[in-house]
Amino acid sequence: MTTTLTPTARRATSLAGLCDGAVHLPGDPGYDAARMPWNVALDQRPAAVALPRTVADVQAVVRAAAAADLRVAPQSTGHNAGPLVGRGLEDVVLVRTERMRGVTIDATRRIARVEGGALWIDATEPAADHRLAALHGSSPDVGIAGYSLGGGIGWYARKLGLASNSLTAVELVTADGEHVRADATQNVELFWALRGGGGNFGVVTALEFRLYPIETAYAGMLVWDRDQAERVLRRWADWAPEAPDAVTTSFRFLDLPPLPAIPEPLRGRSLVVIDGAVLGCDAEAHGVLGMLRGLGPEIDTFDRVPARSLTRLHMDPEGPTPAVSDGTLIGELGDATIDTLLEQVGPGSTSSLLSTELRQLGGALGRAPEGHGALATIDAAYAVFAVAIAATPELAMQGQLDAHALTGSLEPWSTGRSYLNFAENEVDARTGYTESAWLQLKGIRSAYDPDDRFLANHRVARLFEDGAVTE
């Protein structure tokens, strides 16, 4: 039987043999495994998948893709691959950096250097061995590069700000196949763009970022049955705006499945949970949390814990998971907003959402630090993120409907802006930035990628483009 290749597929064959043979084309035995993102509900079908081990591998792939008139999409884990898939990958080489996971800790300078495919668990453990902590995410298996380039809100965020603004250097392969370093003294404009501008400017091969002298934190969770949702949410809404910067929390409505991996007291239950961390002594933490503890939680795990344990505090699923989601930013959490949330996911709700989360913002997240990048602040009071498990197409459809219904119901309180790391569907990337930052990002994108070689999940337009998702 003779297989007729499309012109695009024929061009992609020119990459075969690169990366010591770790380039997979449609029909190859390793293609399906290589193209699979962390969110296995998404069906990525690129023209080729490359798995480099070295900078030279990345350079060879980018140059070969350009010669074959193919675009390049950098990806480490594929947690937020939805917008990428939605735009089509038929002429795209997916560069998966998952084999580039080296980590070096400079404890004296308090700097971590990680390769482009490193996960947070790769860095937080060795940093903790030196009594240091990073501004990591709420899940240990999220890729450091995607998280940091898009902003990064962790358990220390209200005190120490966005992870992107703790980056001290980024190394990447640009559209012409050159390997460059961007930091405060070289390629300064590119360094600004990378800190918040996502994967629009090249394939990241390494990042360096500040570590902080945090050995322990007062952290944990407070848990109530879902029938207590109204009084707990109203108390948290009163408490959160006045809370000191030392504390960062989230409020979640959870519907947990009856799975053995879930602790028995929580298994198969509908709950409300407040989790988070306080940077400060025990006495300060007790004072901060007293108003919430006064509600008599069924479970209270807040205590002095090693900082390394915070990567799993949120109980996010690890490993490949099928999920659908939606998110929004809101400017207030008043009585009407609370009533709407309770109607959507409160006691008696039939929503299929596994989790509806409100992430407490403010503090350092609302103040632009000196020398910040493209994403200086998040101008909102709360980030809302709703997610459902999509184990079947039917569950995916229902979960997406319920997630959109939740965010749609909150539209009256939306800021009109997006936090793109929480935007797992196609949105207009302009909504992630101020008008001046968007214009500057477009100019830098035009300078570094004039031929539109790179495809990021949230695309920064070039000059003279409007940046809409229909491009």
Secondary structure, 3 states (H helix, E strand, C coil): CCCCCCHHHHHHHHHCCCHHHCEECCCCCCHHHHHCCCECCCCCCCCEEECCCCHHHHHHHHHHHHHCCCEEEEECCCCCCHHHHHCCCCCEEEEECCCCCCEEEECCCCEEEEECCCEHHHHHHHHHHCCCECCCCCCCCCEHHHHHHCCCCCCCHHHHCCHHHHEEEEEEECCCCCEEEEECCCCHHHHHHHHHHCCCCCEEEEEEEECECCCEEEEEEEEEEHHHHHHHHHHHHHHHHHCCCCEEEEEEEEECCCCCCCCCCCCCCEEEEEEEEECCCHHHHHHHHHHHHCCCCCEECCEEEEHHHHHHCCCCCCCCECEEEEEEEECCCCHHHHHHHHHHHCCCCCCCCCEEEEEECCHHHHCCCCCCCCCCCCCCCEEEEEEEECCCHHHHHHHHHHHHHHHHHCHHHECCCCCHHHCCCCCCHHHHCCHHHHHHHHHHHHHHCCCCCECCCCCCCCCCCCCCCCC
